[in-house]
Amino acid sequence: MPNFYPAQTHPLLTRFVQSLASPVAYGLYRLQVKVSEEDVALLRSLSDQRYILMPNHSNFQDGVVLFLLSARVGQLFNYLVAYDNFRGLLGAFLPRIGAYSIKRGVGDRESILHTLDLLKQPACHMVIFPEGGCSFQNDTVMPFRTGAVQMPLQALNTLAKQGDTLPNFYLIPVSLKYRYTSTMQSTIAESLHQLESTLGIIPPEQDFYPRLRAIGEQVMQNLEREYQITTPPHLDWNQRIEAIKTHVLNYCEQELNIIGSAHLPMREQVYKIQSLLETETQETTAHQKIYRATIRLLNFDAIYDGYVAENPTPERFLDTIIRLEREVFHLDQPPPKGHREVQVKLGNPINLKDYWSAYQEERPRVIEQLTRRVQQVVQDNLSRAC
């Protein structure tokens, strides 16, 4: 594979794929997009402006949803996409519809420079997922990374030096919330039964939540046994989860004889480990075990005890079940559990031009402030979505 896949948008091909996107997404991914006419009109009103769409990233279909949004508003987007997605034929297809690659965890200079070049172009419309990876949780967000704000400000800085007038440049928070269109009771029951059968669990009772917790307890015990983790009996589930994640991360670092980066979020540390594994010329059994451990870390990165209990919707039940299926059945992407509607909600655009003076005086503070603001708008709209 090449080290980098630049965007090579083919407008006619992209328009053709956009024309087919809705029925293909309905049949293949069992989803359809709902977006208000007001939000469609908003994006169309900005067709000749630069903007970045900044959505939450709850699952692997989010990129499809953003492509469907591009078709709905009749515009061409660029998409910053993880390098692993460009394997095989997708490496030829994705760049033609506006996607380009980024290697996470290594400071991908080629990708960053390409991003800055695209952002400086008139009417650039870009999609960046600021969480940096999937949270696997439908209505909560992980901390947003500052790079999604820092790069457009860098591009704006270059544009400011090239002309007398500072151009508009918008950040647009985007909330993606999935809803199953049926009750999903039978699907939840069958999914729990398959996990129980595989793990050798006799259901403690018929209610779904105790059964889900029993499965979660067994999975934790299996992980503690596999990695020889001894936890004090007084620890609650969240403390055990953190202990497992810390131990597994340390295991990966020790096996590769590398020094950890404790100042970074766990997800960024995992990406660094995965990038190091990719540089190895020979794949060994030991490396396969380490890679498997990194997948586990990403799978359970945002999970916490109480996620289902505080709002026991079918979506939260199945978020957690799918996580457990990925672990127990060694699946990367379990098939969709049912038909879903995806509610797309845009926040008010934030014009970076309005923050320019403050950015010149105190750049880190402004970048952090804008990152937190976008994250809060995305989370607020997720919480309000019905």
KEKE-3310 file (N, C-alpha, C; in steps of 0.2 Angstrom, whole numbers, plus 5000, padded with zeros to 4 digits):
npx = (5004:5002:5011:5002:4986:4980:4966:4957:4946:4933:4922:4910:4910:4908:4895:4887:4889:4883:4870:4866:4867:4858:4848:4857:4863:4852:4849:4861:4867:4856:4850:4844:4844:4839:4836:4834:4824:4828:4842:4847:4845:4854:4867:4867:4867:4879:4887:4897:4907:4920:4920:4920:4913:4910:4907:4900:4906:4900:4899:4904:4897:4896:4903:4897:4884:4888:4891:4879:4873:4880:4875:4862:4862:4868:4882:4900:4910:4926:4934:4942:4950:4953:4968:4968:4956:4958:4962:4964:4952:4946:4956:4957:4945:4939:4947:4943:4930:4932:4938:4953:4968:4973:4986:4985:4991:5005:5008:5005:5013:5011:4997:4993:4998:4991:4978:4979:4981:4970:4960:4963:4958:4946:4929:4930:4924:4923:4925:4928:4931:4931:4933:4942:4941:4930:4917:4908:4896:4880:4874:4883:4898:4916:4931:4934:4947:4960:4966:4957:4952:4963:4970:4961:4963:4976:4976:4968:4977:4987:4979:4976:4988:4989:4980:4970:4958:4951:4945:4928:4927:4921:4916:4906:4896:4891:4878:4875:4863:4857:4842:4833:4820:4811:4805:4815:4815:4815:4827:4837:4835:4838:4852:4857:4855:4864:4876:4876:4876:4888:4897:4894:4884:4871:4856:4852:4840:4824:4824:4831:4842:4849:4854:4862:4872:4877:4884:4893:4900:4906:4914:4923:4929:4935:4945:4952:4958:4965:4975:4981:4977:4975:4963:4957:4944:4935:4934:4923:4914:4918:4930:4937:4936:4944:4956:4959:4960:4971:4981:4981:4986:4999:5004:5005:5014:5026:5028:5032:5043:5043:5042:5029:5016:5010:5004:4996:4979:4972:4967:4975:4988:4986:4985:4998:5004:4998:5003:5016:5017:5013:5024:5032:5041:5038:5025:5021:5016:5016:5015:5002:4994:4997:4991:4978:4975:4976:4964:4955:4956:4952:4939:4933:4936:4928:4918:4907:4901:4884:4880:4869:4860:4856:4849:4839:4838:4834:4844:4855:4856:4860:4871:4880:4879:4884:4897:4901:4899:4909:4920:4919:4915:4926:4924:4925:4916:4901:4886:4872:4860:4846:4834:4838:4835:4844:4847:4852:4859:4863:4873:4874:4884:4901:4911:4927:4933:4929:4936:4948:4957:4958:4965:4977:4983:4983:4985:4984:4974:4963:4961:4958:4947:4937:4937:4931:4919:4913:4912:4903:4891:4888:4886:4875:4865:4864:4859:4847:4840:4826)
npy = (4994:5011:5025:5036:5041:5053:5064:5063:5069:5064:5073:5069:5055:5055:5062:5052:5041:5047:5048:5035:5032:5032:5021:5011:5012:5010:4996:4989:4994:4995:5008:5025:5042:5056:5073:5090:5102:5115:5113:5108:5119:5127:5122:5123:5137:5140:5136:5142:5145:5141:5127:5116:5101:5094:5079:5068:5052:5037:5024:5013:5016:5030:5038:5034:5040:5054:5055:5052:5064:5073:5070:5074:5088:5091:5093:5092:5084:5083:5070:5065:5051:5036:5027:5013:5010:5010:4999:4986:4987:4998:5007:5013:5018:5026:5039:5044:5049:5059:5056:5055:5049:5046:5042:5036:5041:5043:5056:5060:5068:5070:5069:5079:5090:5089:5091:5104:5111:5108:5114:5128:5130:5138:5137:5125:5110:5100:5085:5080:5069:5073:5065:5056:5042:5028:5028:5019:5021:5027:5040:5048:5057:5055:5064:5078:5080:5092:5095:5095:5108:5116:5114:5121:5134:5136:5136:5147:5156:5156:5161:5173:5180:5181:5189:5205:5204:5195:5179:5171:5157:5142:5132:5118:5110:5093:5082:5065:5054:5038:5028:5014:5007:4998:4989:4980:4970:4956:4954:4958:4949:4937:4940:4941:4928:4920:4925:4921:4907:4904:4908:4900:4903:4902:4910:4922:4927:4932:4945:4958:4966:4961:4950:4955:4961:4949:4943:4953:4953:4940:4941:4951:4943:4934:4941:4946:4934:4929:4939:4938:4946:4953:4959:4969:4964:4974:4983:4992:4990:5000:5003:4991:4989:5000:4996:4984:4989:4997:4988:4980:4989:4992:4979:4978:4988:4983:4971:4976:4983:4997:5014:5021:5034:5042:5055:5056:5053:5037:5031:5037:5032:5019:5019:5023:5011:5002:5008:5006:4992:4990:4993:4983:4970:4957:4946:4940:4927:4933:4947:4947:4944:4955:4965:4961:4964:4978:4981:4977:4986:4998:4995:4994:5007:5019:5014:5012:5007:5008:5014:5008:5007:5020:5025:5015:5011:5003:5006:5009:4996:4988:4994:4990:4976:4974:4978:4968:4956:4959:4956:4943:4935:4938:4948:4961:4970:4968:4962:4974:4976:4979:4989:5007:5024:5038:5053:5068:5082:5099:5111:5128:5137:5141:5155:5156:5168:5177:5174:5178:5188:5186:5173:5176:5182:5172:5157:5143:5143:5148:5138:5127:5132:5133:5120:5113:5120:5116:5102:5102:5107:5097:5086:5092:5092:5079:5074:5081:5076:5067)
npz = (5000:4996:5005:5008:5003:4993:4991:4976:4969:4958:4950:4942:4943:4957:4959:4952:4961:4972:4968:4969:4982:4992:4991:4991:5004:5011:5008:5010:5022:5030:5034:5034:5031:5041:5039:5043:5033:5036:5040:5028:5020:5026:5024:5010:5009:5012:5001:4994:5003:5014:5024:5039:5043:5058:5065:5078:5082:5082:5076:5063:5051:5050:5041:5029:5032:5031:5018:5012:5017:5009:4997:4999:5000:4989:4986:4985:4996:5005:5014:5029:5032:5041:5038:5036:5030:5017:5010:4997:4984:4989:4990:4978:4975:4986:4986:4974:4977:4986:4998:5009:5016:5033:5044:5059:5075:5072:5068:5054:5042:5028:5026:5034:5028:5016:5020:5024:5012:5005:5013:5011:4998:4989:4994:5000:5007:5020:5030:5046:5059:5075:5087:5084:5082:5083:5095:5099:5105:5105:5109:5117:5118:5115:5121:5111:5099:5097:5085:5074:5075:5075:5063:5053:5057:5056:5042:5039:5044:5034:5023:5027:5026:5013:5007:5007:5014:5027:5025:5027:5037:5042:5056:5059:5070:5071:5074:5075:5077:5080:5077:5080:5070:5074:5088:5093:5103:5101:5094:5103:5113:5106:5103:5116:5120:5111:5115:5128:5127:5120:5130:5140:5150:5161:5160:5173:5175:5167:5163:5153:5157:5169:5162:5153:5161:5167:5157:5154:5166:5165:5153:5158:5168:5160:5153:5164:5168:5157:5155:5167:5178:5194:5204:5218:5229:5232:5222:5211:5195:5186:5190:5189:5175:5171:5176:5169:5156:5158:5162:5150:5140:5146:5144:5130:5128:5135:5128:5116:5120:5122:5128:5137:5133:5144:5145:5134:5128:5130:5118:5108:5112:5109:5095:5092:5095:5086:5074:5075:5075:5061:5054:5055:5047:5047:5051:5067:5079:5091:5088:5082:5094:5101:5093:5093:5106:5105:5098:5107:5117:5110:5107:5120:5125:5128:5136:5150:5166:5169:5158:5150:5160:5164:5154:5147:5132:5116:5108:5116:5123:5112:5107:5117:5117:5104:5106:5115:5107:5097:5105:5110:5099:5090:5080:5068:5062:5066:5058:5054:5066:5064:5055:5054:5057:5055:5063:5058:5064:5063:5072:5075:5064:5067:5065:5061:5058:5067:5079:5076:5081:5094:5093:5088:5099:5109:5106:5109:5120:5113:5103:5111:5118:5107:5103:5114:5114:5101:5104:5115:5109:5100:5109:5116:5107:5103:5116:5116:5105:5099)
capx = (5000:5006:5011:4997:4981:4977:4960:4957:4939:4931:4915:4905:4909:4905:4888:4884:4888:4878:4863:4864:4869:4852:4845:4862:4863:4846:4849:4867:4868:4849:4849:4842:4846:4834:4839:4828:4825:4832:4849:4849:4846:4860:4873:4867:4868:4887:4890:4903:4911:4924:4917:4922:4908:4913:4902:4902:4908:4898:4900:4908:4893:4895:4906:4891:4879:4890:4891:4872:4871:4883:4870:4856:4863:4870:4888:4905:4914:4932:4933:4948:4948:4959:4972:4966:4950:4960:4965:4961:4949:4944:4961:4956:4938:4938:4950:4939:4924:4934:4942:4960:4970:4978:4989:4984:4996:5012:5009:5006:5014:5008:4990:4992:4999:4986:4973:4980:4981:4962:4957:4965:4955:4939:4923:4932:4919:4927:4922:4933:4928:4936:4935:4948:4939:4923:4916:4903:4891:4876:4872:4888:4904:4923:4934:4937:4954:4961:4968:4951:4951:4970:4972:4958:4966:4983:4975:4966:4983:4990:4975:4976:4994:4989:4975:4969:4952:4951:4939:4924:4929:4916:4916:4899:4895:4886:4876:4872:4860:4854:4836:4830:4813:4806:4806:4821:4815:4817:4834:4841:4834:4842:4859:4859:4856:4870:4882:4876:4877:4895:4901:4892:4881:4864:4853:4850:4832:4822:4825:4837:4848:4853:4857:4868:4877:4880:4888:4898:4904:4910:4919:4928:4933:4939:4950:4957:4961:4969:4980:4983:4975:4972:4960:4954:4937:4931:4933:4917:4915:4922:4937:4939:4937:4950:4962:4960:4963:4978:4985:4982:4990:5005:5006:5007:5021:5031:5030:5036:5049:5043:5040:5022:5015:5004:5001:4991:4973:4973:4966:4981:4993:4985:4986:5005:5006:4996:5007:5023:5016:5012:5031:5036:5041:5036:5020:5022:5010:5016:5012:4995:4991:4997:4986:4971:4974:4974:4957:4951:4957:4948:4932:4931:4939:4923:4913:4907:4896:4879:4878:4863:4855:4854:4844:4839:4835:4836:4851:4861:4857:4863:4878:4884:4879:4888:4904:4903:4900:4916:4925:4917:4916:4931:4921:4927:4910:4895:4881:4867:4855:4840:4834:4839:4835:4850:4845:4857:4857:4868:4874:4875:4891:4906:4915:4934:4935:4927:4940:4955:4961:4960:4969:4983:4986:4983:4983:4982:4968:4957:4960:4955:4940:4933:4936:4926:4912:4910:4910:4897:4885:4887:4883:4869:4860:4863:4855:4840:4837:4821)
capy = (5000:5018:5028:5041:5042:5059:5065:5064:5069:5064:5075:5065:5049:5056:5063:5046:5037:5050:5046:5028:5031:5031:5014:5006:5012:5006:4989:4986:4996:4996:5014:5030:5048:5061:5079:5095:5106:5120:5112:5107:5125:5131:5120:5126:5144:5141:5132:5145:5146:5136:5125:5109:5097:5090:5075:5063:5046:5032:5018:5013:5019:5037:5040:5033:5045:5060:5055:5053:5071:5077:5069:5077:5095:5092:5096:5087:5084:5079:5066:5063:5044:5031:5024:5006:5009:5011:4992:4983:4991:5004:5012:5016:5021:5031:5045:5047:5052:5064:5054:5054:5044:5048:5036:5039:5040:5044:5063:5059:5074:5070:5070:5086:5095:5089:5094:5112:5113:5107:5120:5134:5131:5141:5133:5118:5107:5095:5081:5078:5067:5075:5060:5052:5035:5026:5028:5014:5024:5031:5047:5051:5058:5055:5071:5080:5081:5099:5095:5097:5115:5119:5114:5126:5140:5137:5137:5154:5161:5157:5165:5180:5183:5181:5194:5210:5203:5189:5176:5167:5150:5140:5125:5116:5104:5089:5077:5059:5049:5032:5025:5008:5009:4993:4988:4976:4966:4949:4954:4959:4942:4932:4941:4939:4920:4918:4926:4916:4900:4904:4909:4895:4906:4901:4917:4923:4928:4933:4952:4959:4970:4956:4945:4959:4962:4943:4943:4958:4950:4934:4944:4954:4938:4930:4946:4946:4928:4929:4944:4937:4952:4951:4965:4968:4962:4980:4987:4992:4988:5005:5002:4985:4991:5004:4991:4980:4993:4999:4982:4978:4994:4990:4973:4980:4992:4979:4967:4980:4987:5004:5018:5023:5041:5043:5061:5056:5049:5030:5030:5039:5028:5013:5021:5023:5004:4999:5010:5002:4985:4990:4994:4976:4966:4950:4946:4934:4926:4938:4953:4946:4945:4962:4968:4959:4968:4985:4981:4976:4993:5003:4992:4996:5013:5023:5010:5013:5004:5013:5017:5006:5008:5027:5026:5008:5011:4998:5008:5008:4989:4985:4997:4986:4969:4973:4978:4961:4952:4960:4953:4936:4931:4940:4951:4968:4974:4964:4965:4978:4972:4981:4995:5012:5031:5043:5060:5072:5089:5104:5116:5135:5138:5145:5158:5157:5175:5180:5173:5179:5193:5182:5168:5179:5184:5167:5152:5137:5144:5149:5131:5123:5134:5131:5112:5112:5122:5111:5096:5103:5108:5090:5082:5094:5090:5072:5073:5083:5072:5062)
capz = (5000:4997:5012:5008:4998:4992:4988:4969:4968:4951:4951:4938:4947:4964:4958:4950:4967:4976:4965:4971:4989:4997:4991:4993:5011:5014:5008:5013:5029:5034:5037:5030:5034:5042:5041:5042:5027:5038:5040:5021:5017:5029:5020:5003:5009:5013:4996:4991:5008:5017:5031:5041:5047:5064:5068:5083:5078:5086:5073:5056:5046:5050:5035:5024:5033:5029:5011:5011:5018:5004:4991:5000:4999:4982:4987:4986:5002:5007:5020:5032:5034:5043:5032:5036:5026:5009:5008:4992:4979:4991:4989:4971:4975:4990:4984:4969:4979:4990:5004:5009:5021:5038:5048:5066:5080:5069:5065:5047:5039:5021:5027:5037:5023:5011:5023:5024:5005:5004:5017:5008:4992:4989:4995:5003:5012:5023:5035:5051:5065:5080:5092:5081:5081:5085:5102:5099:5109:5101:5111:5121:5114:5118:5121:5104:5098:5095:5078:5070:5075:5074:5056:5049:5060:5052:5035:5039:5045:5028:5019:5030:5023:5005:5005:5012:5018:5030:5023:5032:5038:5047:5059:5060:5074:5068:5079:5072:5082:5077:5080:5077:5068:5077:5095:5094:5108:5099:5092:5109:5116:5102:5104:5122:5120:5108:5119:5134:5124:5119:5136:5145:5155:5162:5162:5180:5175:5160:5161:5148:5160:5172:5158:5150:5166:5168:5151:5155:5171:5162:5149:5162:5171:5155:5152:5169:5168:5151:5156:5174:5182:5200:5206:5225:5228:5233:5216:5207:5188:5182:5192:5186:5168:5170:5178:5163:5151:5160:5161:5143:5137:5148:5141:5123:5128:5137:5123:5110:5123:5121:5134:5136:5133:5148:5144:5129:5129:5129:5111:5104:5113:5105:5088:5091:5095:5080:5069:5076:5072:5054:5052:5056:5040:5047:5056:5071:5083:5097:5086:5082:5100:5103:5089:5096:5112:5104:5096:5113:5120:5106:5108:5126:5127:5130:5140:5157:5170:5170:5151:5149:5166:5165:5149:5144:5126:5112:5105:5121:5124:5106:5107:5122:5115:5098:5109:5118:5101:5094:5109:5111:5093:5087:5074:5067:5061:5066:5053:5057:5070:5061:5051:5058:5055:5057:5063:5057:5067:5063:5076:5072:5061:5071:5060:5064:5058:5074:5084:5074:5085:5101:5091:5087:5105:5113:5101:5113:5123:5108:5100:5116:5119:5101:5103:5119:5111:5096:5107:5119:5105:5097:5114:5118:5102:5104:5121:5115:5099:5101)
cpx = (5004:5006:5005:4992:4978:4970:4961:4950:4938:4924:4910:4904:4906:4897:4884:4883:4883:4871:4861:4865:4863:4849:4851:4863:4857:4846:4855:4868:4862:4848:4847:4843:4840:4838:4834:4830:4829:4840:4851:4850:4852:4866:4873:4868:4876:4890:4897:4908:4915:4921:4920:4916:4912:4908:4905:4903:4907:4899:4903:4904:4893:4898:4900:4886:4881:4890:4884:4870:4874:4878:4864:4856:4866:4877:4894:4909:4921:4931:4940:4947:4954:4962:4970:4961:4952:4963:4961:4958:4947:4949:4961:4950:4937:4941:4946:4932:4926:4937:4949:4962:4974:4980:4989:4989:5004:5013:5010:5006:5011:5001:4989:4993:4994:4980:4973:4979:4973:4959:4958:4961:4948:4934:4925:4926:4922:4924:4928:4930:4933:4937:4941:4947:4932:4922:4912:4898:4886:4874:4877:4894:4911:4926:4936:4944:4955:4963:4963:4950:4958:4971:4968:4961:4972:4981:4973:4972:4986:4986:4975:4983:4994:4984:4974:4963:4952:4944:4935:4927:4925:4917:4909:4899:4890:4884:4873:4869:4856:4848:4834:4823:4808:4808:4812:4821:4818:4824:4839:4840:4838:4850:4861:4860:4862:4876:4882:4878:4885:4899:4899:4888:4873:4861:4850:4843:4831:4823:4831:4843:4852:4857:4863:4874:4881:4885:4894:4903:4909:4915:4925:4933:4938:4946:4955:4961:4966:4976:4983:4983:4972:4969:4957:4947:4932:4930:4926:4919:4919:4929:4941:4941:4943:4957:4964:4963:4970:4983:4987:4987:4997:5008:5009:5014:5027:5033:5034:5042:5049:5040:5033:5022:5009:5001:4996:4985:4975:4972:4972:4987:4992:4986:4994:5007:5004:5001:5014:5022:5016:5019:5035:5035:5038:5031:5020:5016:5010:5013:5004:4991:4991:4992:4979:4970:4973:4967:4953:4951:4952:4941:4929:4933:4934:4918:4913:4901:4890:4876:4871:4858:4852:4849:4843:4835:4837:4843:4856:4862:4861:4870:4883:4885:4884:4896:4906:4903:4907:4921:4925:4918:4921:4929:4924:4921:4904:4890:4876:4862:4848:4840:4834:4838:4841:4848:4851:4855:4863:4868:4875:4883:4895:4911:4922:4936:4934:4932:4948:4959:4963:4965:4976:4987:4987:4981:4980:4975:4962:4956:4956:4948:4935:4932:4931:4919:4909:4908:4904:4891:4883:4883:4876:4863:4859:4858:4847:4836:4832:4821)
cpy = (5006:5021:5033:5040:5049:5059:5067:5064:5069:5066:5071:5058:5050:5058:5057:5042:5040:5048:5039:5027:5029:5024:5009:5006:5009:4999:4986:4987:4996:5002:5020:5037:5053:5068:5085:5099:5113:5119:5111:5114:5129:5129:5123:5133:5145:5137:5135:5147:5140:5134:5117:5106:5093:5086:5071:5056:5039:5025:5018:5015:5026:5040:5040:5039:5052:5060:5055:5061:5075:5076:5073:5085:5096:5095:5091:5089:5081:5076:5064:5056:5040:5027:5016:5005:5009:5004:4990:4988:4998:5010:5016:5020:5027:5038:5048:5051:5057:5062:5054:5051:5048:5042:5039:5037:5041:5051:5063:5066:5075:5072:5077:5091:5095:5092:5102:5114:5113:5113:5127:5135:5134:5136:5126:5116:5101:5091:5079:5075:5068:5071:5056:5044:5034:5025:5021:5015:5029:5038:5050:5052:5057:5062:5072:5082:5089:5100:5098:5105:5119:5119:5120:5133:5141:5139:5145:5158:5162:5161:5172:5184:5184:5186:5199:5209:5196:5185:5173:5160:5147:5133:5124:5110:5100:5083:5071:5055:5044:5030:5019:5009:5004:4992:4984:4971:4958:4949:4954:4952:4937:4933:4940:4931:4918:4919:4922:4909:4899:4904:4904:4898:4904:4908:4917:4924:4930:4941:4953:4961:4965:4952:4949:4959:4955:4941:4947:4955:4944:4937:4947:4949:4935:4935:4946:4939:4927:4933:4943:4943:4951:4958:4964:4967:4968:4984:4987:4991:4993:5004:4996:4986:4995:5000:4987:4983:4995:4994:4980:4983:4993:4984:4974:4983:4988:4974:4970:4983:4994:5008:5021:5031:5042:5050:5061:5052:5042:5028:5032:5035:5021:5014:5021:5016:5001:5002:5007:4995:4985:4991:4987:4972:4959:4949:4939:4933:4931:4945:4952:4946:4952:4966:4967:4963:4975:4986:4981:4983:4998:5001:4995:5003:5018:5020:5012:5009:5009:5016:5015:5007:5015:5029:5020:5008:5005:4999:5007:5000:4986:4988:4992:4979:4969:4974:4971:4956:4953:4956:4945:4932:4934:4943:4958:4972:4969:4967:4969:4974:4974:4987:5001:5019:5034:5050:5064:5079:5093:5109:5123:5135:5143:5148:5159:5164:5179:5179:5174:5183:5189:5176:5170:5181:5177:5160:5146:5138:5144:5142:5127:5125:5132:5124:5110:5114:5118:5105:5097:5104:5101:5086:5085:5092:5083:5071:5076:5079:5067:5056)
cpz = (5000:5004:5013:5002:4998:4989:4980:4966:4960:4952:4948:4942:4954:4963:4956:4957:4972:4974:4967:4978:4993:4997:4993:5001:5014:5014:5011:5020:5033:5037:5032:5034:5035:5043:5039:5036:5029:5038:5033:5018:5020:5025:5013:5003:5009:5007:4993:4996:5010:5023:5032:5045:5052:5068:5074:5079:5082:5083:5066:5051:5046:5044:5029:5025:5031:5021:5009:5012:5012:4998:4992:4999:4992:4982:4987:4992:5001:5014:5023:5035:5036:5038:5031:5031:5018:5007:5002:4987:4982:4991:4983:4971:4979:4988:4978:4971:4985:4996:5003:5015:5027:5042:5055:5071:5078:5067:5058:5043:5032:5022:5030:5032:5017:5014:5023:5017:5003:5007:5014:5001:4993:4990:4996:5008:5014:5029:5040:5057:5071:5086:5090:5081:5084:5092:5104:5104:5106:5103:5116:5116:5118:5117:5114:5104:5095:5088:5073:5069:5073:5067:5052:5051:5056:5045:5034:5040:5038:5023:5021:5027:5016:5003:5010:5016:5020:5028:5028:5032:5044:5050:5061:5064:5071:5073:5075:5077:5078:5081:5076:5076:5071:5084:5097:5099:5106:5097:5098:5113:5113:5103:5111:5123:5117:5112:5125:5132:5123:5125:5142:5151:5155:5164:5169:5180:5168:5158:5157:5152:5164:5168:5155:5155:5167:5163:5152:5160:5169:5157:5153:5165:5166:5154:5157:5170:5163:5152:5163:5178:5188:5203:5213:5224:5229:5227:5213:5199:5185:5184:5189:5178:5167:5172:5172:5158:5152:5159:5154:5139:5139:5145:5134:5123:5130:5132:5117:5113:5121:5127:5132:5136:5137:5148:5139:5131:5127:5121:5107:5106:5110:5098:5087:5091:5089:5074:5069:5073:5065:5051:5052:5049:5041:5053:5060:5075:5089:5094:5084:5088:5103:5099:5091:5102:5111:5101:5102:5116:5116:5107:5114:5129:5130:5135:5147:5160:5171:5163:5149:5154:5166:5159:5144:5137:5122:5109:5110:5123:5118:5105:5112:5120:5109:5101:5111:5112:5098:5098:5109:5104:5088:5080:5074:5067:5061:5061:5057:5060:5067:5057:5056:5054:5058:5057:5063:5059:5067:5069:5072:5070:5066:5066:5063:5063:5064:5079:5082:5078:5091:5099:5090:5093:5109:5110:5105:5116:5118:5105:5105:5117:5113:5101:5108:5117:5106:5100:5111:5115:5102:5103:5116:5113:5102:5110:5120:5109:5102:5096)
residu = (MET:PRO:ASN:PHE:TYR:PRO:ALA:GLN:THR:HIS:PRO:LEU:LEU:THR:ARG:PHE:VAL:GLN:SER:LEU:ALA:SER:PRO:VAL:ALA:TYR:GLY:LEU:TYR:ARG:LEU:GLN:VAL:LYS:VAL:SER:GLU:GLU:ASP:VAL:ALA:LEU:LEU:ARG:SER:LEU:SER:ASP:GLN:ARG:TYR:ILE:LEU:MET:PRO:ASN:HIS:SER:ASN:PHE:GLN:ASP:GLY:VAL:VAL:LEU:PHE:LEU:LEU:SER:ALA:ARG:VAL:GLY:GLN:LEU:PHE:ASN:TYR:LEU:VAL:ALA:TYR:ASP:ASN:PHE:ARG:GLY:LEU:LEU:GLY:ALA:PHE:LEU:PRO:ARG:ILE:GLY:ALA:TYR:SER:ILE:LYS:ARG:GLY:VAL:GLY:ASP:ARG:GLU:SER:ILE:LEU:HIS:THR:LEU:ASP:LEU:LEU:LYS:GLN:PRO:ALA:CYS:HIS:MET:VAL:ILE:PHE:PRO:GLU:GLY:GLY:CYS:SER:PHE:GLN:ASN:ASP:THR:VAL:MET:PRO:PHE:ARG:THR:GLY:ALA:VAL:GLN:MET:PRO:LEU:GLN:ALA:LEU:ASN:THR:LEU:ALA:LYS:GLN:GLY:ASP:THR:LEU:PRO:ASN:PHE:TYR:LEU:ILE:PRO:VAL:SER:LEU:LYS:TYR:ARG:TYR:THR:SER:THR:MET:GLN:SER:THR:ILE:ALA:GLU:SER:LEU:HIS:GLN:LEU:GLU:SER:THR:LEU:GLY:ILE:ILE:PRO:PRO:GLU:GLN:ASP:PHE:TYR:PRO:ARG:LEU:ARG:ALA:ILE:GLY:GLU:GLN:VAL:MET:GLN:ASN:LEU:GLU:ARG:GLU:TYR:GLN:ILE:THR:THR:PRO:PRO:HIS:LEU:ASP:TRP:ASN:GLN:ARG:ILE:GLU:ALA:ILE:LYS:THR:HIS:VAL:LEU:ASN:TYR:CYS:GLU:GLN:GLU:LEU:ASN:ILE:ILE:GLY:SER:ALA:HIS:LEU:PRO:MET:ARG:GLU:GLN:VAL:TYR:LYS:ILE:GLN:SER:LEU:LEU:GLU:THR:GLU:THR:GLN:GLU:THR:THR:ALA:HIS:GLN:LYS:ILE:TYR:ARG:ALA:THR:ILE:ARG:LEU:LEU:ASN:PHE:ASP:ALA:ILE:TYR:ASP:GLY:TYR:VAL:ALA:GLU:ASN:PRO:THR:PRO:GLU:ARG:PHE:LEU:ASP:THR:ILE:ILE:ARG:LEU:GLU:ARG:GLU:VAL:PHE:HIS:LEU:ASP:GLN:PRO:PRO:PRO:LYS:GLY:HIS:ARG:GLU:VAL:GLN:VAL:LYS:LEU:GLY:ASN:PRO:ILE:ASN:LEU:LYS:ASP:TYR:TRP:SER:ALA:TYR:GLN:GLU:GLU:ARG:PRO:ARG:VAL:ILE:GLU:GLN:LEU:THR:ARG:ARG:VAL:GLN:GLN:VAL:VAL:GLN:ASP:ASN:LEU:SER:ARG:ALA:CYS)
# end
